[in-house]
């Protein structure tokens, strides 16, 4: 079964850090940089998305949603 997760490159950073996509399938795991950055205090690690109160969060979260769907479709989840 395919699984997609998003994590910050440096979860304790004081400034913006990259958001990574981790994709797991059949015991294999790959990591992609989404190209997006966020300050860790503006990241909700439980839902793996930018906090809704942050300006621009809708656009970044929409991108993350699309990346997640794209990776899951690739392997036919």
Backbone as ProteinMPNN parsed JSONL, in Angstrom:
{"seq_chain_A": "XXXXXXXXXXXXXXXXXXXXXXXXXXXXXXXXXXXXXXXXXXXXXXXXXXXXXXXXXXXXXXXXXXXXXXXXXXXXX", "coords_chain_A": {"N_chain_A": [[0.829, -1.18, 0.0], [0.513, 2.228, -0.801], [1.908, 5.13, 0.734], [1.844, 8.484, 1.725], [3.604, 11.102, 3.224], [4.257, 14.254, 4.799], [6.975, 16.186, 5.839], [9.003, 18.481, 7.71], [12.181, 19.784, 6.758], [13.925, 20.806, 8.704], [12.757, 20.644, 11.652], [13.028, 22.138, 13.972], [13.862, 24.633, 13.287], [14.325, 28.207, 13.26], [13.737, 29.826, 11.219], [12.41, 29.838, 7.83], [11.998, 26.563, 6.437], [12.475, 23.715, 4.296], [9.699, 21.837, 2.943], [9.258, 18.453, 2.861], [8.232, 15.665, 0.88], [7.517, 12.425, 1.689], [7.458, 9.286, 0.309], [6.18, 6.097, 0.491], [6.232, 2.74, -0.574], [5.609, -0.626, -0.999], [7.696, -1.317, 0.803], [9.734, 0.34, -0.028], [11.164, 3.597, 0.112], [11.028, 6.961, -0.736], [12.217, 10.334, -0.981], [11.135, 13.573, -1.634], [11.737, 16.985, -2.367], [9.375, 19.48, -1.928], [9.716, 21.99, -2.787], [8.599, 24.054, -1.5], [8.61, 26.261, 1.322], [8.395, 26.769, 4.885], [7.943, 28.319, 8.074], [8.616, 26.506, 10.982], [6.894, 27.024, 13.216], [4.545, 27.625, 11.997], [3.56, 25.305, 11.008], [1.514, 22.442, 11.068], [2.121, 19.589, 12.496], [0.64, 17.332, 13.084], [-1.441, 17.068, 11.19], [0.062, 17.422, 9.013], [0.264, 19.767, 7.438], [0.215, 23.271, 6.45], [-0.635, 25.671, 8.883], [-3.939, 26.914, 9.004], [-4.32, 29.582, 9.632], [-2.244, 30.995, 8.577], [-1.009, 33.268, 6.179], [-1.39, 32.532, 2.768], [-1.605, 29.857, 3.151], [-3.657, 28.291, 2.059], [-2.983, 27.953, -0.661], [-0.481, 26.603, -0.503], [-1.207, 24.294, 0.941], [-3.053, 23.229, -0.822], [-1.357, 22.568, -2.956], [0.171, 20.572, -1.667], [-1.853, 18.691, -1.208], [-2.478, 18.029, -3.869], [-0.032, 16.916, -4.72], [0.054, 14.687, -3.046], [-2.218, 13.225, -3.909], [-1.438, 12.749, -6.553], [0.856, 11.107, -6.276], [-0.291, 8.887, -5.033], [-2.074, 8.059, -6.993], [-0.324, 7.28, -8.952], [0.562, 4.764, -8.231], [-1.758, 3.462, -8.017], [-3.475, 3.457, -5.699]], "CA_chain_A": [[0.0, 0.0, 0.0], [1.259, 3.482, -0.897], [1.679, 6.073, 1.816], [2.489, 9.777, 1.522], [3.706, 11.951, 4.41], [5.006, 15.496, 4.627], [7.76, 16.55, 7.013], [9.902, 19.615, 7.527], [13.6, 19.421, 6.735], [14.463, 21.145, 10.023], [11.554, 20.922, 12.439], [13.334, 23.061, 15.073], [14.427, 25.861, 12.727], [13.686, 29.485, 13.619], [13.379, 30.46, 9.951], [11.779, 28.921, 6.878], [12.67, 25.313, 6.106], [11.793, 22.994, 3.228], [8.71, 20.797, 3.195], [9.568, 17.253, 2.097], [7.247, 14.61, 0.691], [8.054, 11.066, 1.818], [6.564, 8.339, -0.354], [6.516, 4.708, 0.8], [5.47, 1.759, -1.343], [6.23, -1.961, -1.016], [8.945, -1.324, 1.556], [10.665, 1.337, -0.556], [10.841, 4.95, 0.554], [11.755, 8.032, -1.42], [11.994, 11.661, -0.424], [11.145, 14.663, -2.608], [11.512, 18.336, -1.884], [8.218, 20.086, -2.593], [10.112, 23.316, -3.243], [7.93, 25.022, -0.63], [9.204, 26.43, 2.644], [7.508, 27.279, 5.928], [8.516, 28.397, 9.415], [8.03, 25.41, 11.759], [5.792, 27.428, 14.1], [3.347, 27.726, 11.156], [3.311, 23.963, 10.474], [0.774, 21.53, 11.936], [2.732, 18.284, 12.227], [-0.362, 16.269, 13.212], [-2.135, 16.889, 9.913], [1.108, 17.588, 8.004], [-0.133, 20.875, 6.57], [0.42, 24.615, 6.969], [-1.764, 26.122, 9.695], [-4.888, 27.694, 8.205], [-4.241, 30.994, 9.987], [-1.077, 31.57, 7.905], [-1.265, 33.813, 4.842], [-0.891, 31.674, 1.701], [-1.714, 28.446, 3.528], [-4.556, 27.576, 1.149], [-2.237, 27.6, -1.868], [0.525, 25.577, -0.201], [-1.906, 23.056, 1.305], [-3.623, 22.707, -2.064], [-0.237, 21.937, -3.656], [0.492, 19.334, -0.958], [-2.952, 17.765, -1.506], [-2.316, 17.57, -5.253], [1.132, 16.021, -4.751], [-0.335, 13.436, -2.387], [-3.107, 12.496, -4.826], [-0.656, 12.348, -7.725], [1.697, 9.965, -5.909], [-1.154, 7.732, -4.768], [-2.62, 7.604, -8.296], [0.768, 6.678, -9.707], [0.663, 3.343, -7.904], [-3.105, 2.898, -8.016], [-3.989, 3.224, -4.343]], "C_chain_A": [[0.876, 1.248, 0.0], [0.902, 4.398, 0.268], [2.485, 7.329, 1.553], [2.456, 10.544, 2.836], [4.505, 13.186, 4.066], [5.696, 15.836, 5.937], [8.62, 17.762, 6.677], [11.347, 19.14, 7.562], [14.219, 19.654, 8.106], [13.305, 21.581, 10.911], [11.782, 21.888, 13.597], [13.909, 24.387, 14.59], [13.652, 27.089, 13.204], [13.231, 30.242, 12.375], [12.758, 29.416, 9.03], [12.659, 27.708, 6.597], [11.841, 24.574, 5.062], [10.752, 22.009, 3.742], [9.054, 19.633, 2.273], [8.363, 16.332, 2.013], [7.99, 13.293, 0.812], [7.022, 10.11, 1.248], [7.05, 6.93, -0.084], [5.614, 3.776, 0.006], [6.252, 0.458, -1.392], [7.595, -1.987, -0.332], [10.001, -0.359, 1.055], [10.209, 2.722, -0.132], [11.688, 5.943, -0.218], [11.339, 9.367, -0.837], [12.122, 12.684, -1.545], [11.061, 15.988, -1.87], [10.314, 18.894, -2.646], [8.581, 21.437, -3.201], [9.481, 24.427, -2.418], [8.646, 25.089, 0.709], [8.171, 27.017, 3.601], [8.304, 27.369, 7.227], [7.853, 27.315, 10.274], [6.874, 25.81, 12.674], [4.469, 27.552, 13.331], [2.938, 26.386, 10.548], [2.557, 23.136, 11.508], [1.266, 20.122, 11.63], [1.731, 17.137, 12.351], [-1.078, 16.0, 11.895], [-1.196, 17.089, 8.72], [0.724, 18.625, 6.955], [0.2, 22.199, 7.259], [-0.831, 25.016, 7.756], [-2.642, 27.068, 8.881], [-4.823, 29.188, 8.478], [-3.104, 31.725, 9.264], [-1.453, 32.056, 6.505], [-0.622, 32.904, 3.793], [-1.032, 30.191, 1.998], [-2.598, 27.661, 2.562], [-3.801, 27.093, -0.083], [-1.222, 26.489, -1.604], [-0.153, 24.254, 0.132], [-2.553, 22.415, 0.09], [-2.543, 21.99, -2.886], [0.104, 20.593, -2.997], [-0.584, 18.284, -1.209], [-2.804, 17.176, -2.901], [-1.127, 16.62, -5.394], [0.783, 14.668, -4.146], [-1.221, 12.594, -3.302], [-2.348, 11.962, -6.025], [0.193, 11.12, -7.428], [0.858, 8.727, -5.661], [-1.731, 7.179, -6.063], [-1.569, 6.864, -9.081], [0.867, 5.178, -9.452], [-0.71, 2.695, -7.747], [-3.659, 2.568, -6.65], [-5.481, 3.097, -4.324]], "O_chain_A": [[1.87, 1.311, 0.723], [-0.241, 4.438, 0.725], [3.663, 7.26, 1.201], [1.415, 10.629, 3.488], [5.33, 13.172, 3.153], [5.089, 15.782, 7.007], [8.922, 18.029, 5.514], [11.693, 18.215, 8.296], [14.951, 18.805, 8.614], [12.922, 22.751, 10.917], [10.815, 22.408, 14.154], [14.393, 25.181, 15.396], [12.463, 27.004, 13.512], [12.439, 31.181, 12.464], [12.601, 28.255, 9.407], [13.885, 27.804, 6.529], [10.633, 24.789, 4.962], [10.895, 21.427, 4.817], [9.133, 19.798, 1.055], [7.575, 16.231, 2.953], [8.982, 13.068, 0.118], [5.859, 10.12, 1.651], [8.195, 6.594, -0.389], [4.403, 3.981, -0.082], [7.42, 0.442, -1.781], [8.536, -2.605, -0.831], [11.068, -0.251, 1.659], [9.011, 2.986, -0.03], [12.903, 5.787, -0.338], [10.253, 9.51, -0.274], [13.088, 12.668, -2.308], [10.379, 16.09, -0.85], [10.25, 18.789, -3.871], [7.844, 21.968, -4.031], [9.789, 25.603, -2.611], [9.216, 24.101, 1.173], [7.211, 27.667, 3.189], [9.228, 26.588, 7.452], [6.626, 27.223, 10.286], [5.961, 25.012, 12.888], [3.398, 27.582, 13.938], [2.071, 26.336, 9.675], [2.916, 23.129, 12.685], [0.877, 19.529, 10.624], [1.952, 16.071, 11.776], [-1.296, 14.846, 11.525], [-1.602, 16.944, 7.567], [0.844, 18.393, 5.752], [0.434, 22.253, 8.466], [-1.952, 24.728, 7.337], [-2.136, 27.922, 8.154], [-5.234, 29.984, 7.634], [-3.016, 32.95, 9.337], [-2.123, 31.354, 5.747], [0.55, 32.547, 3.912], [-0.625, 29.355, 1.191], [-2.322, 26.496, 2.277], [-3.964, 25.947, -0.501], [-1.114, 25.545, -2.386], [0.277, 23.203, -0.343], [-2.596, 21.189, -0.017], [-2.796, 20.924, -3.447], [0.301, 19.594, -3.688], [-0.267, 17.11, -1.402], [-2.982, 15.974, -3.098], [-1.212, 15.625, -6.113], [1.172, 13.627, -4.674], [-1.001, 11.392, -3.452], [-2.591, 10.838, -6.465], [0.247, 10.193, -8.236], [1.256, 7.626, -6.041], [-1.863, 5.964, -6.216], [-1.882, 5.917, -9.803], [1.215, 4.412, -10.35], [-0.813, 1.522, -7.387], [-4.253, 1.507, -6.461], [-6.07, 2.899, -3.262]]}, "name": "protein", "num_of_chains": 1, "seq": "XXXXXXXXXXXXXXXXXXXXXXXXXXXXXXXXXXXXXXXXXXXXXXXXXXXXXXXXXXXXXXXXXXXXXXXXXXXXX"}
